[in-house]
C-alpha cells in the first residue's frame, strides 16, 4: 500500500479541524434568527456584522485573505492545507472549429482538462457520463483514437453520435446507465476513464468500479451531495478511521457546502439571486409570526424567470405552497425591507461557512485519492484550471502500476 505522507497528513489534519469547528460551520445562518455560536463568540459575530458590503464581497471571493476571523479560527492553517499544485500537462491550442456546439465556458473547461489526460501506450479512452460526448469527441480528435462514451440518456447519445459523424470524430456513444449492473464490462486494465464533473454517486461508482478492474482514471469530481446516502460513507479506510476517531459526521446537507462557491455571474443574475434571497428571508420572518412558531420552513425553489413580480406575490405563492393562510393588512414594504436587512446579516455570518467550504471539498477529494492509493494506485491530486473558470477545479489522476 503506497499512501503518501502528505495525503495522510492533510486528510488527518483536515478531519481534526472540520470536526473541531463543526459547531460553527455546520449551522445554516438563514435558518436561525440567532446562531448558537453567536452567543458563545459574540466578539466574532460583531466583527462580521460590522463588515462593509465591499469587505463581504471580497471575503466571499477570497475567504483566507486578510480575514477578520483569523483572531478566532485557524485561517492560515486551513489555507495551507487546501493549497494544491496545478497538475502538469502539455498545453494545447485546440482548433477553434472543434468547439462547435459546445458552450463557451464548458469548452474552456474541456480545453483545460484535456492536457491533464495522460494516456499511456495501449490506453483506450472512455468518458464516464458523457452527455453528448463533447470531451470524448475532443479526445478522439486530439489523439486520433477511437473513444467510447457511456451515457444513460438515449437522446443525448443520438445527438452526440450525429455530431461525431458530422465532424469525422471516431466516437462510440453507448446507451448505458453507469449505476446499473453490467457497467463493469466497459472497464478493463487498458481502459483510461475520464470524467469532467461527474456528480456524487456517479463518480463514486466510477472509482469503485475502476479499482475493481484496474482502470486508469482522470477525474474532476463534483456535487458530492448528490448521493442516495443520508450520511457520508468514506471511501478510504484512513478516512473512515479518522472520522470515527474525531467523531466527524457529514450529512448530505453538509456535503452541499463543498460545492456552493460559484464564479462571478452577470450583474443581472447576481441581482436576481440577491432579490430571491431577500424575499425568502422576508417570507421566513413573516411565516414565523403568522404561524407562531419560531422555526425555519423550507420553500421550493423557483427557476430563473419564474419568480413572481413582487414581494407580496412571492409571499402569497410561498404561503400557498406551505398551506399557510396570510392575514390581511400586512405591511409589505416593511416586511420586504426586513428581508433585505436579514439578507445582509446572513451574508456576513455565512463567512464562517465560506472559510471551511474549500477545506471540506479538499477533504472529500483526499478521501478519494487515498482510497485509490490503498488499492495500489499511484495517484495525484491538484487543480486543472483557475477557479474563475470553475471553482470545481480539483483533479485526480491515478494509474495502477503493471507490477501491482
N, C-alpha and C positions, 0 to 999 in steps of 0.2 A: 504494500500500500504506500503510495507516494503522495503524501499530503504536504504541501509547502508550509513551512513555519509561519510565513506571513499570512497565508489564508487562515490558518488555525488561529493565529493571534488576533487577527481582525474579527473573525467570526466570534471568538470567545469574548473579546472585549466589548464588541457591539452588543452582544447578548446581555452582558452585565449592565451596560448603560441604558439600553432600552428597557430592561426590567426595573432598574433603579428609578428611572424617571417616568415610568408608565403612568403613574397617577397625574402627571402634568400634561403629557401629550395625548393621552387616550380620550379624555372627555371632549365632546364637541361643544365649543362655546355657544353656538347658536341654540343649543338645546337647554342651556342652563342660564337663568337670569343672573346667577352668581355661581361661579365655578368653585369647587371645594378648595383648590389651591389659592384662590384669591384671598380666602380667609387666612390660610397658613402663611402665604407670602405676599402680604399687602404691598410691600415696597416694590416688588417686581411688577405686580399688576399696575401700580400707579405709574411706574416708569413707562410701561407700554401704553397706557391710556393717555399719557402726556405727549406722545409722538405726533408729529405733523403728518399730514397726508403724504407729503413727499418722502418722509422718512419711512412710512409704512410701505409705500410702493417700492422703495429701494430694498428694504429688508425682505419683502416678498420675493424679489428677484434674486438677491444675494444674501441669504439669511446668516451666513457666517462672517460677513464683512462688517467690522465696527458695530457689532451687535450690543445693544444695551443689556442683553441677557447674560453677557459674559461675567457679570458680577455674581450671578447665582447658578449658572449652568456651565457644563464643560464644553463651551463653544469651540475652543481651539482644538481640543482632542477629537471632537466629532468631525471637524473639518479635515484633520489629518487622516482619520480612519476612512473617510469617503473619497480621499484623493486617489484617483486611479489613472494610469497612463493611457495615452491614446495607443491602441494596438497598431502595430506597423502593418503596412500594406502598400503594394505598388500603386502609386497614384495614377489614375487613368483619366484620359479625356475621351469620353464616350461620344459616339456620333449623335448629333442633335436629333436626327430623324428617328433614333431608337426610342425617344421619349414620347412618340406619338401615342395618344390615347391614355397617357399616364398623367395624373395630376402633378402640378409643379413641385409641391413640397414632397410628395411621395417619390417623384423621380430623383430629387436631390438626396433623399434618404437611400434609395437604391444605389445611386452613384457613390455614396459614402460607404455603404455596406459591402458592395461588390469587391473592392480591392482587399477586404479583410477575409474573403473566402479563399483560403489557401488550399487549392486542390493538389493532391499528390498523384503520381503516375498511377493510372488504373482506377481512379475515383470516378464514380458515377453520380453526378449531382442530382439531388431531389429537393424540391421545395415542398415544405410541410404547410398545409393550409394555404394553398397557392392563390385562391381567388381566381382572377383572370390570368394568372401566371406572369405578371409583369416582371418580377425578379427572375423567375425561371427562364423566361424568354430572353432577358438580357444576359443571363449566364450562358445560355446556349450560343448567342451571337458573339459574346466576348471570347469564349473558349473554343468555339467550333465543335461543341459536343452535343449529343442528344441529352436533353434534360427532361426529367419526369416531374410532374407536379401532382399532388394529392389535394382534392377539393371536394367538399361534401355537396355543394350546390351545383346541380347539373347544368343550370342555365349559365353560370359563370364558366363552367368547363367548356360549354359550346362557344361562348363569346371569346374565351381565351384561345381556343383552338382555331377559330376563324382569324383572329389577329395574327397568330403564329404562322398560319398558312399564307396570309397576305404579305407578311414580312419575310417569308422564307426562313423562319427560325425552326430548328429541329426540336420541337417541344411536344411531349405527350402529356396531356392532362387527363388524369384518371378520376372518375367519379368515385370518391372514397371518403366515408366518414372516418376520420382518424381515431375517433373514440370507440368505433365498433370493433368487434372481434375480427381477426383476419388481417388487420392493418400491418401486422408484423411481417407479412410476406414481402412487403416492399422495402424492408430494411435488411441489409446484409453487411458483412465486414468491408465490402468495397463501396458501399453507399456513402455519400457525403451529404447529410441532411442539412438544409438551410431553412431558417425561419426568421423572417423580419417582422417582429411584433406579433408573434403568436400569443394568444391570451391564455392566462390561467391554466386550467386543466388541459388545454390543448398542448401547451409547451411542456407541461409536466408529463403528459403521456409520451411525448417525443423523447424526453430524457430517459424515462423508464424503458421504453422500447429500444432506444438506441443502445443503452447499456446491455440489454439482453442480447442484442445482435452484434455488438462491437462496431457500431456505425460511428463514423466521424461526424462532428457537429460544428456548425456556425450558427449561433442562436442569439437573437436580441429579444429577451423576454418582455412581456407586457401584461398589464391588468391581472395581477396576482389574485385579486378578489373575485375573479370570475371562476368560481370553483363550486363544486357540489358540497364541499365540506364546510360546516359552520365554523370549525376551528382549524387553524393551520396545522398540517402534519409535516414536520420537517422531512426532507428527502435524505439528508446525511445523518449518519449515526452521531457524528460530532455535534451537529446542530440539535438533535434530539436530546443528547446528554446535557448540553449547555442550557437548553430551555428548561429541562427538568430541574437542573441544579439551581438555576436562578429564578425559578417559578415564573417564567415568562409565558404567557398565554396570549395568542393572537387570534382574534375573531375575524370573520370575513370583513366586517366593517373596519377593523383596524388595518387590514391589508390595503383597503382602498386609499388610505392616506399616502401610500408609497407612490401612487401614480396621479396625484392631484395637481402636480405642478403643470402648468401649461405655458406655451410660448406666447409672446405678445400678440394679441389679436387686434384686428382693426378697431379703431376707436368706437364705431357704432356697435360692434359686437361686445366690447367691454362695457359700454354704457347700458346695453340691454341686460347683461349679466348683473351689473350693479343694481339696476332698477328691479330686476326679478328678485334679487336677494333682499332688497329693502322692503319690497311688497310682501314677501314671505314672512319676514320678521315683523312687519306691521300686523299681518294677519295673526301671527303667533301670539302677539301681545293681546290682540282682540279676542281670540278664541279662549285664552286663559281666563279673561274677565267674564266672557259670556257663559262659559261652562262652569266657572267657579272652581276650576282645577288647575293648579299651577304646574302643569307638565306639558312637555312638547308633544305636538300632534303632527305627524308627517303628512305632507300634502303631495299628491302625484306631481311628477314633472311635466312640463309643457314644452314641446318642441319650439324652436325659434320660429317666430311669426304667428304662433297660436296664443300668445299672451293676450288677455283682454285689454281693451284700450284704456281703461282707467283703474286706479287702485280700488275703487268701490266695486267695479265689475269683477275684478280679480277676487276680492274677498267673498262676494256672493257665489262665484264659481267654486272657490275653495270650501266654503261652508256647505254648499250642496254636495260636494264630493265626500264630506265627512259627516253628513247628516245633522248639521247644526242650523238652528233657526236664529238668524240675526235679528236683533230688535230694531225698531225704528229710532230715528233721532241720533244716529251715530255721527260724530264729528269726523268726517273722512279726512279732512285736511290735517287735523291734529294727529289722527292715527297714522297717516302716511308719514308725517314728519317724525313721529316716534320711531317708525320703521327705519327711516334713514339714519337717525341718531344711533339706533341699535346696531345697524349695519357697520357704522364707523367703529363702534366699540368692539364688535365681534372681529373685525379685520385686525384690530390691534392685539386682542387676546389670542387670535389664531397664530400669531408669530411664534408662539411656543411650539405648536404642532409643526409649523414650517421648518423649524430647526431640526426636527427629528425625521422629517419626511425622506430626505436622501439617505440618512443612516439606515432607515428601515428598508429602503429599496436595495441598498448595497448588501445589507444583511441577507436578504432573500436571494440575491444573486450569488453570494458566497456560499449559502447552503447548497445551491445547485452545483457550484464549482467543486466543493468538497465532496459532494455525492459522486461526481464523475471521477475524482481522484481516488476515492475509496474503491471504485470499481476498476482501478488500474489505468485510468486515462492520464495522459499529460494534458493539463488544461490551463487556460489563462483567462483572466477577466480584465477588461479595460473598457474604453469607450471607442466608438467608431465615428463620432461626429460631435460637433459643438451642440450644447443644449439649446441654442437658439434655433437649430433646425428641428430637433425633437428632444425634449427632456428625457425620453426613454432611449438614451444613447448608450446603455450598457451592452456589452457584447461578450459572450462566452465562446471560446474556441477550444475544441477538445478532440483528441485522437488517441486511440488505444495503440501503443506500440506493438509491432508484429511479435516481439518477444513475449508480450503478455498473453 
